[in-house]
């Protein structure tokens, strides 16, 4: 799952997949702004067939948290 999320994030943020690490966050990736957050949410929902809540979207503030939120959403699917 982590590789799939890395690919989605790299596509959304228009960066090489190697730029997405465990520590990737808006603080250290200039492409990760509020619009990119919305695009990331949409891409994840479409790719994985899930629907994220507003709370979950707000929680997704770094790569590790994105993975946690996605795994939680997949479990409740």
Buried (B, 14 or more C-beta within 10 A) or exposed (E): EBEEBBBBBBBBBEBEEEBBEEEBBBEEBEEBEEEBBEBBBEBBBEBBEBEBEEEBBEBBBBBBBBBBBBEBBEEEE
